[in-house]
Amino acid sequence: MRLLLDTHTFLWWLAGDTALSVAARTAIADEGNDVFVSAVSAWEIATKHRLGKLPGVAAIVTDLDATIAAQNFIGLPVNIRHGQTGGALPGPHGDPFDRMLIAQATVERLVLVSNEQVFDTYGVGRLW
C-alpha cells in the first residue's frame, strides 16, 4: 500500500502519541508499505511552529528531511499537477494544507492516513 501521512499523523507517529489509531500505526509500521510525507506537511509544520502553534516540534523543524529519512519515509514534493488539482477542488473546505494533501493523494493514487473525515467527501482513500 502507498500511504500519504497527514501532518498530524506524521507528528503523532514521531511522538508515539496514542491518538494515532491502531490501524494507522500498523500500516505505517508495515515495511511492505511505502510511506510518504509531503512537502506540504513540512510547510505546515514550519508555519505553525513559527506562529507558536507547534512549540513541540523545535527539534525537528530545522531538518525535516533528516527526520523523514530517519523513519524510512519518502519525501513527496509538490508539482504543477498537484497545484492544478488542489486549486480546482470543489467544496467549502478552505484549509490549503489539506487541499494540497487531497490533491497529492488523488494524483499519486495514495491512501491518506488521517482522522479528517472531510477527506472522504473528495473521493480519496483514507485510512484511520
C-alpha positions as CSV (number, residue, x, y, z in Angstrom):
1,M,0.0,0.0,0.0
2,R,1.1,3.6,-0.7
3,L,0.4,5.9,2.2
4,L,0.4,9.7,2.5
5,L,0.6,10.8,6.1
6,D,-1.5,13.8,7.1
7,T,0.6,16.3,9.1
8,H,-1.0,15.4,12.4
9,T,-0.4,11.7,11.6
10,F,3.2,12.3,10.9
11,L,3.7,14.2,14.2
12,W,1.7,11.7,16.2
13,W,3.8,8.9,14.8
14,L,7.1,10.7,15.7
15,A,5.8,11.4,19.2
16,G,4.4,7.9,19.8
17,D,1.1,9.6,20.5
18,T,-1.8,7.2,21.5
19,A,-4.2,9.4,19.5
20,L,-2.8,7.6,16.4
21,S,-5.2,4.7,15.6
22,V,-4.0,1.2,15.8
23,A,-4.9,0.7,12.1
24,A,-2.8,3.7,11.1
25,R,0.1,2.7,13.4
26,T,0.1,-0.8,12.0
27,A,0.0,0.4,8.3
28,I,2.8,2.9,8.9
29,A,5.0,0.3,10.6
30,D,4.4,-2.3,7.9
31,E,7.7,-2.4,5.9
32,G,5.8,-3.6,2.8
33,N,4.1,-0.2,2.6
34,D,5.6,3.0,1.0
35,V,5.0,5.9,3.4
36,F,5.1,9.4,2.0
37,V,5.4,12.7,3.8
38,S,4.5,15.7,1.7
39,A,6.4,19.0,1.3
40,V,3.0,20.4,2.3
41,S,3.4,18.9,5.8
42,A,6.9,20.5,6.0
43,W,5.3,23.8,5.1
44,E,2.5,23.4,7.6
45,I,4.8,22.3,10.4
46,A,7.3,25.2,9.8
47,T,4.4,27.7,9.5
48,K,2.6,26.6,12.7
49,H,5.9,26.4,14.6
50,R,6.8,30.0,13.5
51,L,3.3,31.1,14.7
52,G,3.8,29.4,18.1
53,K,1.1,26.8,17.4
54,L,3.5,23.8,17.4
55,P,6.2,24.6,20.0
56,G,7.0,20.9,20.5
57,V,8.5,20.5,17.0
58,A,11.5,22.6,17.6
59,A,13.9,19.6,17.5
60,I,12.7,18.5,14.0
61,V,11.6,21.7,12.3
62,T,15.1,22.7,11.2
63,D,15.8,19.5,9.3
64,L,12.6,17.7,8.4
65,D,14.3,15.9,5.5
66,A,16.5,14.1,8.0
67,T,13.6,13.3,10.2
68,I,11.6,11.9,7.3
69,A,14.6,9.8,6.1
70,A,15.3,8.5,9.6
71,Q,11.8,7.0,9.6
72,N,12.4,5.4,6.2
73,F,9.6,7.5,4.8
74,I,9.7,9.1,1.4
75,G,9.5,12.9,0.9
76,L,6.9,13.9,-1.7
77,P,7.5,17.2,-3.4
78,V,4.7,19.4,-4.8
79,N,4.4,19.6,-8.6
80,I,2.4,21.6,-11.1
81,R,-0.3,18.9,-11.4
82,H,-0.7,18.8,-7.7
83,G,-1.2,22.6,-7.7
84,Q,-3.7,22.5,-10.5
85,T,-5.7,19.7,-8.9
86,G,-5.7,21.3,-5.4
87,G,-6.8,24.6,-6.9
88,A,-9.6,23.1,-8.8
89,L,-11.0,21.0,-5.9
90,P,-14.7,21.8,-5.3
91,G,-16.3,22.4,-1.9
92,P,-16.0,24.7,1.0
93,H,-13.0,23.1,2.7
94,G,-10.6,26.0,2.8
95,D,-7.6,24.6,4.5
96,P,-4.8,25.0,1.9
97,F,-2.7,22.3,3.5
98,D,-5.5,19.8,3.5
99,R,-6.5,20.7,-0.1
100,M,-3.0,20.0,-1.3
101,L,-2.7,16.7,0.5
102,I,-6.0,15.7,-1.1
103,A,-4.7,16.7,-4.5
104,Q,-1.4,14.8,-4.0
105,A,-3.3,11.7,-2.8
106,T,-5.5,11.9,-5.9
107,V,-2.8,12.5,-8.4
108,E,-0.3,10.0,-7.0
109,R,-3.0,7.4,-6.0
110,L,-2.1,7.4,-2.4
111,V,-4.1,6.5,0.7
112,L,-4.3,9.4,3.1
113,V,-3.7,8.4,6.7
114,S,-5.8,10.8,8.6
115,N,-8.5,11.2,11.1
116,E,-10.0,14.0,9.0
117,Q,-13.4,12.6,7.8
118,V,-13.9,15.6,5.5
119,F,-11.3,13.9,3.2
120,D,-13.9,11.3,2.4
121,T,-16.0,13.8,0.5
122,Y,-13.2,14.2,-2.0
123,G,-13.1,10.6,-3.1
124,V,-9.6,9.8,-1.9
125,G,-8.9,6.6,0.1
126,R,-8.4,7.3,3.7
127,L,-7.1,5.0,6.5
128,W,-7.7,5.5,10.1
